[in-house]
Every structure is written in structure tokens, then in C-alpha cells.
Amino acid sequence: MQVEIKIDEQCLEPKIVIVTREVTDEINEIVKSLSCDSHMRIVGFQESCAEILQQENIERVFASDGKVIAQTDTGEYVLRLRLYEAEQRLNRHSFVRISNSEIINLKKVKGFDLSFAGTICVTLTNGTVTYVSRRYVAKIKQVLGI
């Protein structure tokens, strides 16, 4: 994909033009990410306090004891969403599902240990260790290009 930026002193408001042979899923995703309506907020709750969570601060989102929890740099927040709803709101270029009950932020991954037979061990920058379920190993390898 080619990206071109033109500076025009006469321009009053930024304008984006996409030139393509056909509309693909990738083009639709770009349009969605650029539109104002696509910025889906994630609100987390700690006790009785609600807080808007910045996606770049979320390390992982996981289900535990019937609740969906977002783990961030500053603590854990309960989400009033189902895991699949949280997955739809998260940036698909940064977040990837690693099991039926967990989604991780690839930008917060310290390393992947491939030495385990049939699974992958993931270490996050905060020291949390989690595992990719067998069902998602092929998907993770594809995302990583291995």
C-alpha cells in the first residue's frame, strides 16, 4: 500500500482520498478506522468509579469468574461487556485473541516462548505470563509471520 501526503497552504480541513481498483476488507477497515464513529470507547469500573480506558494502556482483556476484566498499567477494571464485544471495540492491529477467554495487546508483549509442545507461552511487559491455546496457535503464528 502506498501512502502519500500533500501539503497545501490553501487547505482549510484535512481531506483523505483513497484510490483503489476495488473495495476490499482492508479498504473497509481503513475507512472504519478513519471515521469518527469508529472510536469505540471502553469503560472500566473499579468499585463504583467508572473510567474511560485508553486502548494503548490495556495489556490484556480476559474473562474470569463470569466477569470480563481489562488489565492496564494502573490496575484491573471490570468491563460491562462480553469478551467478543470488547474484541470488536479494540484495534484489530494491536489486539489479538489468544484463547476463548483472553485477548492480548501485541504492543505490550515482551516475548513469545515457542518451546512448549502445542502451545505458546506469552510474557507481557508487566511480567504477566499467559498461554496461547492450541486452537489459536496457528492464528498467532500467522500474525507474527512465523
C-alpha positions in Angstrom: 0.0 0.0 0.0 1.3 3.4 -0.9 0.8 6.4 1.4 1.1 10.0 0.1 0.8 13.2 2.0 0.5 16.6 0.2 0.9 19.9 2.0 -1.4 22.6 0.7 -1.4 26.0 2.4 -4.9 26.7 0.9 -6.4 23.6 2.6 -8.9 24.5 5.4 -9.7 21.0 6.5 -7.8 17.7 6.0 -9.2 15.5 3.2 -8.5 11.9 2.7 -8.9 10.3 -0.8 -8.5 6.5 -1.3 -7.6 5.4 -4.8 -8.1 1.7 -5.4 -9.1 -0.8 -8.0 -11.8 -2.4 -5.8 -13.2 -2.1 -2.3 -11.7 -4.8 -0.2 -11.9 -5.7 3.5 -8.7 -3.8 4.1 -10.1 -0.7 2.5 -13.3 -1.0 4.6 -11.2 -1.4 7.7 -9.2 1.8 6.8 -12.4 3.8 6.2 -13.8 2.5 9.5 -10.7 3.4 11.5 -10.7 6.9 10.0 -14.3 7.6 10.5 -15.4 9.5 13.7 -17.9 6.8 14.6 -15.3 4.1 14.8 -13.7 5.3 18.0 -15.4 2.9 20.3 -14.8 3.7 24.0 -14.1 1.1 26.6 -15.3 2.0 30.0 -13.8 0.1 33.0 -15.1 0.0 36.6 -13.2 -0.1 39.8 -15.6 -0.3 42.7 -18.2 2.4 42.0 -15.9 4.5 39.8 -16.1 4.4 36.0 -13.1 5.3 33.9 -12.6 5.6 30.1 -9.7 3.3 29.3 -7.1 4.2 26.6 -6.5 1.2 24.4 -2.7 1.8 24.4 -2.7 1.3 28.2 -4.7 -2.0 28.1 -2.3 -5.0 28.4 -4.9 -7.7 28.1 -8.7 -8.4 28.4 -9.8 -11.7 29.9 -12.8 -13.5 31.3 -12.6 -14.7 34.9 -15.4 -15.8 37.2 -18.1 -14.6 34.8 -16.7 -11.1 34.5 -14.6 -9.5 31.8 -11.6 -7.7 33.1 -9.2 -5.3 31.4 -5.7 -5.3 32.9 -3.9 -2.0 32.4 -0.7 -0.3 33.7 -2.7 1.1 36.6 -4.8 -1.9 37.7 -7.7 -4.1 36.7 -11.1 -2.8 35.6 -14.3 -4.7 35.2 -16.0 -4.2 31.9 -19.7 -4.3 31.4 -19.2 -6.0 28.0 -18.9 -9.6 26.8 -15.4 -10.6 25.6 -16.5 -10.6 22.0 -17.9 -7.1 22.3 -14.7 -5.9 23.8 -12.8 -7.6 20.9 -15.0 -5.7 18.4 -14.1 -2.4 20.1 -10.4 -3.0 20.3 -8.0 -2.1 17.5 -7.6 -5.3 15.5 -4.0 -4.3 14.5 -2.9 -4.2 18.2 -5.0 -6.7 19.9 -5.3 -10.5 19.2 -7.3 -13.2 20.8 -5.2 -16.0 22.2 -7.9 -18.2 23.7 -11.6 -18.3 24.2 -11.2 -16.3 27.4 -8.3 -13.8 26.6 -7.2 -11.1 24.3 -3.7 -9.5 24.5 -2.2 -6.2 23.3 0.7 -7.2 20.9 2.4 -3.9 21.8 2.6 -5.0 25.4 4.2 -8.4 24.7 7.8 -8.8 25.9 8.3 -12.2 24.3 6.9 -15.5 23.0 8.3 -18.9 24.1 7.7 -21.4 21.4 9.5 -24.3 23.2 6.2 -25.7 24.7 4.8 -28.5 22.6 1.4 -27.5 21.0 1.2 -24.1 22.7 2.9 -20.7 23.0 3.9 -19.0 26.3 3.4 -15.2 26.2 5.2 -12.8 28.6 3.8 -9.3 28.8 5.9 -6.3 29.7 4.4 -6.1 33.2 5.6 -9.7 33.9 2.3 -11.4 33.4 2.7 -14.9 31.8 -0.2 -16.4 29.8 -0.6 -19.1 27.2 -2.0 -19.3 23.7 -4.5 -22.1 23.5 -3.9 -24.8 20.9 -6.8 -23.6 18.9 -5.2 -20.2 18.4 -1.6 -21.2 17.8 -1.9 -21.1 14.0 -3.5 -17.7 14.1 -0.8 -16.2 16.3 2.0 -17.7 14.1 0.3 -16.1 11.1 0.1 -12.7 12.9 3.8 -13.0 13.9 4.8 -14.2 10.4 6.4 -17.4 11.6 
